[in-house]
Amino acid sequence: MPKIESHDGTGLYYEEAGFGTPVVFIHEFAGDYRTWEPQMRYFARMHRCVTFSARGYPPSDIPSDPARYGQDIARGDVIALMDALGIAEAHIVGHSMGAYTALHVGIRHRERCISVTAAGCGWGSVADPAAREAMRKVAAATAQTFREKGIAEASAIYADNPSRRTQKYKDPRAFAEFSRMLAEHSAEGHALTMSMLQARRPTLWEMEADLAKFSVPLLVIVGDEDESCLEGSLFLKRTAPTAGLLVIPRSGHTVTSEEPAAVNAALAELFAAAEVGRWLVHRPTA
């Protein structure tokens, strides 16, 4: 079982496939390394694709110390993975929780990024301070649910979120697979990730100064039924000078597996344009 050791000794399970320009995929809170299978199968034909489970997600290690979880730690895990695999630079593709991490990699380690993708990004990043506090209370309650109810019951509750029901109704087989994989996670890992990373990370609005200087080609993807991420995705488009925005109709939060053909097509265009310096070709040169 392939693992690399991160900066604090945490083992991170990874899989890779294909040859070519590297792509690193970073999963969402309800996902793991398997979430990206539709992308791994497609892009491994032309790229070296790497997917991994974040700390707290089997088969990666599940530290019991809360201090070993956080946004900066998640960013460091991506860089540790790239270093261990000898990847100098890559397309960094993140979904939801992973999208925040991808953005932080793009901000702090721009030299390691050929491009960055932020899909389904924005939960908890509403502009109103009162609403942000309400989101943090939801995060605390979600963490408590995983602690108290265990993974089987808590995952069933979490999976049946309104933002994920478009996939449930459109593609019941894929939703069943998503729910089954979620139930195989760690209740402790989810509780610590939600309470120490999701609830405490800076909002997109708090990242505005850094995002305004974002220099890596950036693709923002959001489903039009993903209500909690629409505002944040528009903010990214308006703030980051390199951002392009794709809104996928009739789609919810689990967009990468709900509409893989649309997502893969957009990623392919980004990768090709970024690699030859043509991502911003639609704008006049200064």
C-alpha positions, 0 to 999 in steps of 0.5 A: 500500500503506497504511502508517503510521509508528510512533514509531521510523520503522517502517512498519506496513501496515494495512487498514480497512473499515466505518464506526462505532465503531472496532475494532482487531485485533492478531494472534498470533505465527503470524498477520498482518493477514489472520488477522482476515478472519472478524472484518473481514467480520462487524464491518465491517457495523457498525464501523470495523475496522482490522487491521495487520501487526506490525513484523517481519511483511510487508508491514510493515517488518522492522527488523534491530535487535533493540532495535526489538522488545519488548512496550512497543514493540508497545504503542506501535505500536498507539497510533501506529496509532490516532493516525495514523488519528485513532482516539481510542478503540476496542475493542482485540481481541488474540489470543495475542501480540496479546492480551498487547499488548491487555492492555498497551494497556488497562493503560497507555492505558485512556482509548483503550479501549472494551473489551479482548479477550484471546483465547488468552492465557497461553503462557509465563505459568505460575505455577511459576518453573521452568516459566516458565524452560522456556518461555523456553528453548522461545522461544529454541529457536523463534527459532533454528529460524527463523534456521537453517531459514528460513521454509518449513521453520520455519513448517511445524514451527511450524504443526504444534503440538499446540495447533493440530491441532484446526483441522487435523483439524476444518477442513483447508481453513482450516488449509491457509490458515493454514499457507500464510500463515505460510510467507509471513512473514519468518524474521528477523522471527519470530526477532526477535519471538520472542527480543525480545518473546515470550521477554522480556515479563512473565508474567501473574503478573508483571502481577498488580498492574496486572491487579487494577486493570484498569478496561476491560471485558475479555473472555477467550476460550480454547479448551478444547484450548489447554492452554498458555493455560487456566491463564493465562485462568483467572488473568485471570478471577480477577484482573481485576475487569472480566473475563468468560471464554468457554471454547470447547469442542473448540477449540485455539489458533487459535480466532479462525479455528477457531470464528469464529461463536462468537468473533464472537458473544461480541465482538458482545455485549461491544461492545454492552454496553461501549458502553452501560456494561452490561458488568458489569450482572450484578453488584450496584452497590456 
